[in-house]
Amino acid sequence: MELDELPSGWTVKPLRDCVAPKELWNLRRNPRHRIHYVELAGIDNERGVIADASDIEASTAPSRAKKVIRAGDVIFATTRPNLKNIAIVPPDLDNEICSTGFCVLRPKIDLVTTEWIFGIVRSDWFINQVVRHDEKNAYPSVSDDEVLAVEIPVPLVVEQRRIMARVEALTRRLDQARQARQAAIPEATSVFERVLENKFADEATEDWREVPAEKLFEIVSGQASPLDPKFKHLPYLGPEHVESGTGRIIGKRVSVEKLEMKSGKYVFSPEHVVYSKIRPALRKVCLPDYDGLCSADMYALKPNADEVTREFLLFLLLAPPFSQYAVEKSDRNAMPKINQTALFDFTFRVPNKPEQKRIAKLLLALREKLDELQRLQREVEVELASFTPALLAKAFRGEL
């Protein structure tokens, strides 16, 4: 932001000229029984609010508890300022105490409003002015003087109020759009779950054949050493890489060699279904489309092609009644697990192959729509995250 291209009537002043001198607290000169103490960890930097203030005996206050805060002050964390631990002091914390890790900005009301100062110091432009003073440090920390030395644009107070009201209105609409997008994902997920449950409900499957698990699939046996040249470059797949309840593989593929694994794992291929035997309530099962080594906490299952398609087996394992059975039959250890005996004791209900393909196609299409919604949500979050700094930059150039 170029401060020499501001609208007529705006001035440029060091932040120091816009705020009152700091007010210090000393227990001896100003005795108190208890204080509410605000430290850096008490700031919610996503929302820009004080989320926690410790109620402590004044005599036990840490040595850093020295700065008095008043309602309407803006507190700016000088340690790692790029994290934007910045907040406005609310009325219920008036005349309380904060850490010396904050620069306390008390607006001179004839020059600037609280909202103007808060918006300015939370802007990327201001943070960049401050952080550059200490850019060589791995753990940036700046002084109050460096914060107060930054020159800021200062329009008339009435113009500040108009601009910040405009920013607040646009930001509120932004938050509403974000919340609407976020709400759509659980709704779409619940649709997928309802369809999955309905397709495998008892009344929907009463005409299907009953087939024991041992006729539907076999467990791939034999461990492979990650140190074996044939296997060490294969990607590793563990329960942590499978999303609960959807059959999706998440995260980047990393080879067992890069992970420096030494214990034996099980080989799987694109013809297998991989099922996590630990914590079956999480329903972690997937269809890998590559060769790899899976955790010993997972079963690599080879479907019997005469009885079941690979895609339909995925949904048989995801849906009730098997998922409920797996939870009931898992052991009661700290990490519940379903063993092979319990797995093969289950009898599935299975339709003919054309019906399997139809159901699997429907469910996969629903999952793809859910994936697309999640992808769009991620893109929107990126766009919205860039919108706010751009909005503030326009505001402080006088373009709102």
N, C-alpha and C positions, 0 to 999 in steps of 0.2 A: 504494500500500500504506500503510495507516494503522498507524503504529507504536504507537498507544495502544490498539489492539485485539488485542494479541498474547496467546497462551495463557499461563496461569499458569506462573510459573517462568522465563519468558523475560525478558531484559533488553534495553535499548537502549544501545549504546555507540558513540562515534565510532570510525571505523575505526582511527584513530591509536592508540587504547587496546588494539587487538586485534593489533597487529603490532609487530615489533621495529624499532628505528631503522635507517636505511639504513647500509650498509657501503660505504665508498668505497675505491677502489684508486688508488695512486700508484706509478708505475714506480720512482721514486727510493727510496721507502721500502720498497717490496715488489717488488724486481726479479724479472722473469721473462724467459725466453727467448721463449716463444710463448704466445698466449692464443687461446681460442675466443671470438669476439666476436659478440654477438647484437644486431642492429639491427631497426628496425621492419619492414623488407622481409622479414625472415626469419620472420615470423609467418604461419601459415596461419589466418586468422580464421574460416574456415568450420569447421574442426575444433578450433580453440583450442589449437594446438600450435606448438612451435618447429620449423619445417620446415628451417631452415638457420642454421648458425652458422659464421662465417668463421674458418678457422685462419690466423692471421697472426702475424708477428713482433711482439712486444710493443713494440719500439722504433718501429714504424711505425703503431701504433694511433692512430686519430683522437682528437681532443681530447674527443669525447663519450664515449669508452670509459672510464667512471669508476666504474660501480656494480658491486659484487660480487654475484653471484647464487649461491644455494645450492639443492641439491635440495629440492623442496617449496615453494620460493618461488613466488609468483604475480606475473608481470610485467604491468603495465597501461600501455599506450601513452597518453601524455598529449597527444599530437598527434592531432587528429581522433578523439577517443575513441568517437564514434558508430560508427566502423568496427570496434570491438571487437577490436583487435589485442592480445589477452590470452592468456596461456598459463601453464601450470605448468612450472617448470624440472625437467627429468628428471635422474636420477642421473648420466648421463654428462656433464652440464654443471655438475656441482657445483664451486663455487669458480672459476667462469669470470666473464666480464665482459659487461655489457650497456650499451647506450647510456643517456645521461641523459634520453633521450626516454621512458624507462619509469619508472613509479613501482614500486619493488620492495616487494612486500608479503610479509613473512616472518611467518607466523602464530605467535602465542604459543600453544604447544601446550596449555597448561592452559586456554585460553579458546576457541580456534577451531581447526578443522581446515583443511588446505589446500583440500579439496574444498568446504567451506562458503564460504571466502573466494572461491574461483574461481567458484562458482555465483552468489554475490551480485554480484560486480563485473561478470559477464557478463549480468546481468539487465537488461531494459529499464528497470526501475524505477531501478536504480543509475545507469545511463548518463544517464537524464533528470535525476537529481540533480546530476550533474557538469556536463553540457553546458549547463545553463541559466545557469551562471556566465559563459559566454562566448558566449551565443546570438547576439550581434550581429556576431560576427566571421564572415567568409566562410570562414576556415580555422581552425576552432576549435582552441584549444590551452589546456590547463588546467595548473595547477601541482600539484606533489605535495601541497601543503597543502590545496588544494581537494578533492583525492581523499580525503585522510586525514580531512577534516573531516566527511564524510558519516556520518550515524548509521545503524547497521545493527542488525537484530535478532540477538540472541545467545542461543540456548537452551543447555542443558547439552551438553557435548561428545558424550555418548552419544546424545542426541537428534539432534544434527547428523549423526552417522554413520548413524543409522537413516533420517533423511529423505533424505540424499544417496544412500544405497544404493537407496532407493525411486525416486528420480529417475533414477539410472543404469539401473535395471531397465526403467523405462518408456521411457527414451530409447533403450535398446537395441532394444526392441520396435518403437519408432518407426522406427529406422534399418532394421530388417529389413523393415518394411512398405514403406518407400521403395525399398529395393533390389529387392524383389520387383516393385514397379510398374515400376521402371526396366528390369528385365530383360525384362519382357513386351513392350516396344516393339521391341527388336532381334529378338525371336523372331517377332513379328507381321510385321515388315518382311521377315524371311527367308522366311516363308511366301508373302508377296506376290511376292518375287523368284523363288522356286521355281516357283510357278504360272505366272508370266509366262514364265519360261524354258521350262517344259514345253510350254506352249501353242504356242510358236513353234519348238520343236526340229525338226530335219530329219525325224525319223521321224513326227512328228505332222502335218507339213505336206506330206508327199510327194504327196498327192492334190490339193493346192491348185494354182491357176493361177499361172503365172509372169507377172508384169506389170512392165514397166520403170517406173522412178520417174517418168519424164516423162508416163506415162499415168495415174498415180495423183494427181499434184498439179502445180501450177505455183507458181512463186515470185512473190509480189506485188512488182511493181517500182515505182519512182518514189519519190523522197524528198519529205518534207513539212517545211517549215521550222517549228520551234517558235515562231518569231516571227509566223507567219501567224495572224491572228485566228481563222481556222477551226479551228486545231489547238492553239493555245497553252494551252487549258484542258484538253486531253486528258491522262489519266494516262500516265506513262512506265513502260515495262516493260523491264528489262535482265536479263542472265543472273543477276545477284545476287538477283533477285526470284523465281527458280524453284528449287524444291527438287530436288536430285539424285535421279533415278531413280523419282520418284513422279508427276510431272506436276502437282504442286501449285504454285499461285502463293502466295508468302509475303510478308509485309510489308504496309505500308499503301500505298494508292494516293496518289501525289503528282504533281501536274501538272508538265509541262515548264516552265511559266511560273514556278512556285514554285522549281523547281530551277535556274532561270536558264540553261536550255540555249539555245544559239544554233545549233549545227550541225544539219544535216538528219537526220531519222529516218524510219522506215518506218511507214506507217499499217497497223493491223490492226483486225479486227472480230471479233464472236462467231462468224463462219463460218470463221475461219482456225485453223490450228494453228501455234503459234510455236515455232521450234526454234533453240537456240543453236548456232551453227557453231563457236564457240571451245571448246577443251578438251572435245571430244566424249566423252571418258571419263566426264565428270560426268553425261552423259545428262540435259540440261536441256531439256525440251520440255513445253509446256502448252497448255491449251484456255482461252483468255481468254473471259469472258462479258460483255465490254464493249469499246467502241471505245477505241483508244489509240495511242500512238506507241512503237515498239519500237526498241531499240538497233540500230545498224548491225552489231553483232556477232550479230544474230539474223535468221533467215529467217522471213517470214510466208508460210505455205504455204496455198494454196487447194485443198482436196481436189476431185478429179473425182468428183462424186456418182454417176456411172454405174458407177464402179469400186470406190469405197471410202467408208465412213462416216467422219466426222470423228473419232469416238471410237476407231475401229479404227486409223486412221492414227496416232493418238497412241501406241498400244501397238506398232505396227509399228516406230516410231522408237525407242521405249524398249527393246525386246527385242533379244536376239541373234536373228538374225545381223547385223542392220543396225548395232546399237551397236558390235559388234566390228569390223565393216567400216569404220565411220566413224573409229575409232581408228587402224586400219592405214593408211587413206588420208589422214589429216590430215598437214599439212606438219610439218616437224621444227623449227619456230621455237620461241622461248621460250614463246610462247602458241600451241599447236597449233590448227589450224583446218582444217575440211573445206570445200573450195570447191564451186562449183556444178557444175563438170564431174564431180568425183568423186561428188557427190550423185546426179546423173542417170545415172551409169554403173551404179548398183546396180539389180538386178532383185529385186523382192519376190515372195514367195509369198503369195497372197491367196485365201481361201475365198469362197463365195458370200455374198451380203448377209445372209441370215438367220443364217448361222454367224458372220459378223462381229459382228452385233448380240448374239448369245448370248455370245460370248467377251468382248466389250467390257463387257457388263452384269455378267458374273462378276467381271472385274478391277476395274471401278469399285466394285462392292459390297465387294470386299476392301479397296480403298483407303479407302472410307468407314469401314469398321471400324477401319482403322489410324488414320484421322483422329480417330475417336471415342475410341480408346484414348489418343492423344496429348492430346486435350482433357481427358479424365478425369485423366491424369497431371498436367497443369498445375494442375487444380483441387485434386488431392490435395496437390501441393507447396505450394500456398497454405495449405491447411488444416493441413498438418504444420508449416509455418513459423510459424503462429500458435499451434500447440499447445505448443511448447517454452516460449515466454515465459509462456503461461498456466499451464503446469505449474510453472515456477519461482516465479511469483507465489503460487500456492497453497502451495508448499513453504515460502516465507519468511513466510507468514502462519500457518504451523503447521497447515495443512489437509491434510497428507499423512500 
